[in-house]
Amino acid sequence: MMTQTTFELECKLVEEYKKTKCPKIFGKLYNLFYASIFDYIQSIVEDKHIAFDLTQETFITASEKLCLLRENKALRLWIFRIARHQAMNYFRMRAKKEKLIHSLDFIESQSSPDDEEILNRNHQYEVLKVVFKKLNLQEKNLLINKYYNDMSIDDLVRQTGLGKSSVKMKIHRARAKLKQMMIETEAM
């Protein structure tokens, strides 16, 4: 249970931080909220290491956006909302990564996977992460927007300013390049 003095301290620290942007003041807010934010995120994602990363992201976002907080007394609710959004974004991104693997046709069977197939999928995912980093920025953006963000070709045309056939060709070439790099990496 939060005491009146803790609440007043939070409000005072928020006001001071808004005026000065002093990292030491934000550090005090960090110390006040860290344990409860970490526990909250860990209860959602059920992984200590991921919870640690998401807690850090929560506080980074909070420090960048704290000046936008209209009511200092809403800090607790606001920072927990940021934490919840970080956790939900984590699940969305994880689902999108899995969707990309499926959309690139690297998994051949939809039957019940055995241990060997599970290991193979994990290996393919790790290889995909490595080779995906080797694509140029335009190729990455096209693949991410097409397969992660489910953007249509028409949306990609508007976003990139390229012609429809050019977008289709670049996606096709990026997929082929990614597939070839995966084959070459696995052959090593």
SEMARMAR-188094 format. One line per field, with one value per residue (C-alpha): y, z, x; residue in three letters; residue number from 1; chain. Coordinates in Angstrom, 2 decimals, decimal comma, m for minus. Layout:
REM residues N
py <- c(Y ...)
pz <- c(Z ...)
px <- c(X ...)
residuo <- c(Ala ...)
num <- c(NUM ...)
cadena <- c(A ...)
END
This chain:
REM residues 188
py <- c(0,00 3,41 5,96 9,63 10,54 8,17 9,64 13,19 12,23 10,81 13,99 16,16 14,13 14,29 18,05 18,44 16,17 18,06 21,31 20,09 16,82 15,78 12,08 11,80 12,81 10,27 7,75 8,27 7,57 4,52 3,23 3,80 1,85 m0,66 m3,69 m3,37 m2,77 m5,71 m8,02 m6,87 m7,48 m10,81 m11,96 m11,25 m12,62 m15,33 m14,95 m13,16 m12,09 m10,74 m9,01 m7,32 m6,02 m4,85 m3,12 m1,19 m0,25 0,89 3,27 4,56 5,37 6,92 9,16 10,32 10,99 12,08 15,75 14,85 13,55 16,03 15,10 14,23 12,26 9,83 8,71 5,25 4,36 5,87 3,97 0,67 1,36 1,80 m1,51 m3,27 m1,86 m3,06 m6,58 m6,63 m5,33 m8,15 m10,74 m9,06 m9,03 m12,64 m13,67 m11,67 m13,36 m16,75 m15,66 m14,58 m18,00 m19,68 m17,26 m17,93 m21,63 m22,90 m25,20 m27,95 m29,95 m28,94 m32,32 m32,84 m31,99 m34,46 m33,43 m33,33 m31,10 m28,74 m28,48 m27,88 m25,06 m23,45 m23,72 m22,21 m19,36 m18,61 m18,76 m16,49 m13,91 m13,89 m13,65 m11,16 m8,67 m8,93 m7,60 m3,93 m1,53 m1,39 m5,19 m5,48 m2,82 m4,40 m7,88 m6,65 m4,49 m7,20 m10,19 m8,73 m5,77 m7,44 m4,45 m4,88 m4,25 m1,06 0,15 m0,59 1,33 4,38 4,03 3,61 5,69 2,83 1,30 m1,77 m4,12 m2,72 m3,42 m6,97 m7,56 m6,20 m8,41 m11,43 m10,71 m10,04 m13,37 m15,19 m13,50 m14,39 m18,00 m18,26 m16,81 m19,30 m22,20 m20,97 m20,42 m23,89 m25,44 m24,08)
pz <- c(0,00 m0,96 1,84 1,46 1,89 m0,90 m3,17 m2,31 m2,91 m6,33 m7,31 m6,05 m7,96 m11,17 m10,86 m10,22 m13,13 m15,51 m14,57 m14,49 m16,49 m13,86 m14,19 m10,41 m9,84 m12,39 m10,64 m7,49 m9,41 m10,92 m7,45 m6,22 m9,05 m10,29 m8,17 m8,73 m12,49 m12,83 m10,89 m12,96 m16,28 m15,12 m14,16 m17,75 m19,77 m17,28 m18,12 m15,81 m18,54 m20,84 m17,89 m17,08 m20,66 m20,84 m17,47 m18,79 m21,92 m19,72 m17,79 m20,94 m22,41 m19,14 m18,93 m22,51 m22,15 m18,54 m19,50 m21,41 m18,27 m17,57 m14,00 m11,74 m9,49 m12,38 m12,52 m11,02 m13,42 m16,36 m15,76 m15,32 m18,60 m20,30 m18,77 m20,04 m23,53 m23,49 m22,57 m25,23 m27,86 m26,91 m27,59 m30,88 m32,08 m31,06 m33,00 m36,03 m36,00 m35,99 m38,80 m40,96 m40,64 m41,70 m44,59 m46,02 m46,38 m44,28 m42,30 m44,58 m42,40 m40,25 m38,54 m34,92 m34,65 m33,13 m31,13 m34,21 m36,07 m33,10 m32,97 m36,73 m36,41 m33,62 m35,70 m38,73 m36,63 m35,33 m38,85 m40,08 m37,39 m38,43 m42,19 m41,89 m40,40 m43,62 m45,83 m46,76 m45,05 m47,93 m48,14 m44,38 m44,38 m47,28 m45,72 m42,27 m43,54 m45,89 m43,52 m39,99 m40,47 m43,10 m45,41 m48,89 m52,04 m52,57 m49,07 m49,76 m53,05 m51,18 m48,44 m50,70 m53,68 m55,99 m58,68 m57,97 m60,10 m58,57 m55,04 m56,00 m57,65 m54,66 m52,25 m54,47 m54,72 m50,98 m50,20 m52,70 m51,28 m47,73 m48,73 m50,54 m47,57 m45,28 m47,54 m47,69 m43,92 m43,20 m45,66 m43,61)
px <- c(0,00 1,31 1,55 0,68 4,35 5,43 2,77 3,88 7,52 6,64 4,80 7,66 10,26 8,22 7,91 11,66 12,54 10,26 12,04 15,64 15,86 18,41 19,33 19,81 16,20 14,99 17,25 15,21 12,00 13,68 14,58 11,02 9,41 11,99 11,04 7,30 7,68 10,08 7,74 4,76 6,50 7,94 4,44 3,36 6,29 7,33 11,02 13,45 15,91 13,23 11,56 14,87 15,21 11,60 11,90 14,89 12,92 10,04 12,27 13,96 10,56 9,42 12,49 11,99 8,25 7,91 7,60 4,42 2,72 m0,08 m0,87 2,03 m0,31 m0,96 2,69 2,16 m0,65 1,24 4,49 2,62 0,81 4,20 5,35 2,22 2,77 6,39 5,26 2,54 5,00 7,36 4,63 3,67 7,27 7,80 4,70 5,85 9,26 7,59 5,28 8,23 9,83 6,60 6,03 9,50 8,62 11,52 9,29 8,09 5,75 2,81 2,59 3,46 7,15 9,55 12,62 14,82 12,38 12,13 15,92 15,98 13,41 15,39 18,55 16,81 15,52 19,02 20,46 17,65 18,47 22,13 21,58 18,71 21,18 23,22 20,40 20,50 18,11 15,61 15,43 14,91 12,19 10,34 10,39 9,46 6,62 5,32 5,54 5,63 3,33 1,11 1,34 m0,11 1,92 m0,10 0,81 4,47 4,26 2,91 5,51 8,55 7,53 8,53 6,38 4,24 6,35 9,52 8,26 7,25 10,63 12,57 10,59 11,15 14,89 15,20 13,49 15,70 18,80 17,76 17,07 20,42 22,33 20,60 21,58 25,18 25,33 23,95 26,43 29,33)
residuo <- c(Met Met Thr Gln Thr Thr Phe Glu Leu Glu Cys Lys Leu Val Glu Glu Tyr Lys Lys Thr Lys Cys Pro Lys Ile Phe Gly Lys Leu Tyr Asn Leu Phe Tyr Ala Ser Ile Phe Asp Tyr Ile Gln Ser Ile Val Glu Asp Lys His Ile Ala Phe Asp Leu Thr Gln Glu Thr Phe Ile Thr Ala Ser Glu Lys Leu Cys Leu Leu Arg Glu Asn Lys Ala Leu Arg Leu Trp Ile Phe Arg Ile Ala Arg His Gln Ala Met Asn Tyr Phe Arg Met Arg Ala Lys Lys Glu Lys Leu Ile His Ser Leu Asp Phe Ile Glu Ser Gln Ser Ser Pro Asp Asp Glu Glu Ile Leu Asn Arg Asn His Gln Tyr Glu Val Leu Lys Val Val Phe Lys Lys Leu Asn Leu Gln Glu Lys Asn Leu Leu Ile Asn Lys Tyr Tyr Asn Asp Met Ser Ile Asp Asp Leu Val Arg Gln Thr Gly Leu Gly Lys Ser Ser Val Lys Met Lys Ile His Arg Ala Arg Ala Lys Leu Lys Gln Met Met Ile Glu Thr Glu Ala Met)
num <- c(1 2 3 4 5 6 7 8 9 10 11 12 13 14 15 16 17 18 19 20 21 22 23 24 25 26 27 28 29 30 31 32 33 34 35 36 37 38 39 40 41 42 43 44 45 46 47 48 49 50 51 52 53 54 55 56 57 58 59 60 61 62 63 64 65 66 67 68 69 70 71 72 73 74 75 76 77 78 79 80 81 82 83 84 85 86 87 88 89 90 91 92 93 94 95 96 97 98 99 100 101 102 103 104 105 106 107 108 109 110 111 112 113 114 115 116 117 118 119 120 121 122 123 124 125 126 127 128 129 130 131 132 133 134 135 136 137 138 139 140 141 142 143 144 145 146 147 148 149 150 151 152 153 154 155 156 157 158 159 160 161 162 163 164 165 166 167 168 169 170 171 172 173 174 175 176 177 178 179 180 181 182 183 184 185 186 187 188)
cadena <- c(A A A A A A A A A A A A A A A A A A A A A A A A A A A A A A A A A A A A A A A A A A A A A A A A A A A A A A A A A A A A A A A A A A A A A A A A A A A A A A A A A A A A A A A A A A A A A A A A A A A A A A A A A A A A A A A A A A A A A A A A A A A A A A A A A A A A A A A A A A A A A A A A A A A A A A A A A A A A A A A A A A A A A A A A A A A A A A A A A A A A A A A A A A A A)
END
